[in-house]
Amino acid sequence: MTVMDDWVTAACAELGLDRAEVPVPTVLDLAKDVAHQVLRPGAPVTAYLLGVAVGRGADPAAAAARLSALAGTWPVELDGTAPAE
């Protein structure tokens, strides 16, 4: 097991979640897309939003794909700020 596996297993036990239902690669890929294409602090917030959506019944893979696609189209200036409207 890796440290990530150990952490996710322990966190799931703490929260009463089924470890098998946690799509770690999907969440990590989404966080990478947001961090690199939108804004680094947006990654954990987006992961939380994904969790809220999944908690309300959204399919994890589909919701993550939609958010990744949104991140891929997000306009970012070279200095990392959003363009002025």
Stockholm file with secondary structure:
# STOCKHOLM 1.0

chainA/1-85         MTVMDDWVTAACAELGLDRAEVPVPTVLDLAKDVAHQVLRPGAPVTAYLLGVAVGRGADPAAAAARLSALAGTWPVELDGTAPAE
#=GR chainA/1-85 SS CCHHHHHHHHHHHHHTCCGGGCCHHHHHHHHHHHHHHTCTTHHHHHHHHHHHHHHTTCCHHHHHHHHHHHHHTCCCCTTSSCCCC
#=GC SS_cons        CCHHHHHHHHHHHHHTCCGGGCCHHHHHHHHHHHHHHTCTTHHHHHHHHHHHHHHTTCCHHHHHHHHHHHHHTCCCCTTSSCCCC
//
